[in-house]
Amino acid sequence: MIPILDSKRQYATIGSEIEKAVCEVLRSGSYILGPNVKALEAELAKYIGCNYTVSLNSGTDALHLALRALDIGAGDEVITTAFTFVATTEAIGIVGATPVFADIDPDTFNIDPKEIEKRITPKTKAIIPVHLYGQPCDMDAIMDIAKRHNLYVIEDCCQAIGAEYKGQKVGTFGDIGCYSFYPTKNLGGMGDGGLITVNSENLKNRIVALRNHGGAIRYHHDEIGVNSRLDEIQAAILRVKLNYIDKWNKLRREHAKTYNELFASCPDIQTPKELDNTYCVYHQYTVKIPNRDNIHKMLQEAGIGAMLYYPIPLHLQKVHAHLGWGKGTLPNTEKDTEMVISLPMFPELTLEEQKTVASTLINCIEKSKTVA
Ligand SMILES: *Cc1c(COP(=O)(O)O)cnc(C)c1O
């Protein structure tokens, strides 16, 4: 059995450091908004290259509070992709705004800037590009559209910590960047967690207040906020792991290169493409194949933990049915949804395992041809 991700292997390498950090928090008596949260926020601002970060309960809250901080709500439209995890559009719905979908570039799976421009109306307030699978979006083109139309940009970086576009980390191009520390992410906690990156001090202050019941001063509440604080235990764990993120991302990139080479002789497998001048961090290694559902089943039976991210695009989900997007409205998104499959990818993956994954996938594709 080769899993898509094996968190236990990572723990085996750094577990003793984590246990030490967690025990220190337990003994300290300081569990909420203490020294680890403060230090983590400063360390991540330095790592990502922004003025401020604000840690939160989840990536979903990061997206939600980013929209709140920019005063986006009822009557407003936000342009994003349907080829993403539901949290992206869920956040838009939570604030009462309407998600508007732009189709993807089939090479990168990311939102196609040309399609964004077609969706702009007088109600459009913001664009949420998603750096899917750890691959940076075309930020020059997106920022150019945003400037010309006076739109905010909120980057969904939940799958892309450490990814770079033209030497600059994602999450620093738009007004706000949103990160997740869900355990399976490239930098994952041992529970939920999230983060906002921001350069504006005013926006930072607003989000600091929103995450803690809508007030900067204790028991003084200026607006309806939420409880979305990252706890000290998660912050301490993430501080340990932050020391390894560059090494882990580098290993992911090496594994991606190895897969590309192993699949080079198989024309049925479309390996992922990278934009020029980007540093992709391969949260997932996702290929396109024919006859995907059959092959997915065959892989599972063969003990390969391949996954479908995501089996249904968001414009065809029940939650958004009332918006009236039907089949055929986003052709590239719909086509790729039926072809993508994500293969085992994590820093500790071995060459032997990659070879097994590759030969099994190639065999399954051949077999599916004879069956069909
Ligand atoms: C994981 C993820 C989120 C949500 O993050 P949580 O921390 O799980 O709330 C949002 N967007 C994308 C693209 C994600 O992958």
PDBQT file of the ligand as one rigid body, heavy atoms in Angstrom, charges set to zero:
ROOT
HETATM    1  C1  LIG A 401      -7.495  23.456   2.462  1.00  0.00    +0.000 C 
HETATM    2  C2  LIG A 401      -8.026  24.520   1.601  1.00  0.00    +0.000 A 
HETATM    3  C3  LIG A 401      -8.842  25.540   2.107  1.00  0.00    +0.000 A 
HETATM    4  C4  LIG A 401      -9.404  25.548   3.494  1.00  0.00    +0.000 C 
HETATM    5  O1  LIG A 401      -8.515  25.418   4.516  1.00  0.00    +0.000 OA
HETATM    6  P1  LIG A 401      -8.989  24.852   5.945  1.00  0.00    +0.000 P 
HETATM    7  O2  LIG A 401      -7.828  25.178   6.823  1.00  0.00    +0.000 OA
HETATM    8  O3  LIG A 401      -9.218  23.395   5.785  1.00  0.00    +0.000 OA
HETATM    9  O4  LIG A 401     -10.215  25.587   6.344  1.00  0.00    +0.000 OA
HETATM   10  C5  LIG A 401      -9.224  26.555   1.246  1.00  0.00    +0.000 A 
HETATM   11  N1  LIG A 401      -8.840  26.572  -0.028  1.00  0.00    +0.000 NA
HETATM   12  C6  LIG A 401      -8.078  25.590  -0.557  1.00  0.00    +0.000 A 
HETATM   13  C7  LIG A 401      -7.679  25.681  -1.993  1.00  0.00    +0.000 C 
HETATM   14  C8  LIG A 401      -7.659  24.538   0.227  1.00  0.00    +0.000 A 
HETATM   15  O5  LIG A 401      -6.924  23.566  -0.309  1.00  0.00    +0.000 OA
ENDROOT
TORSDOF 0
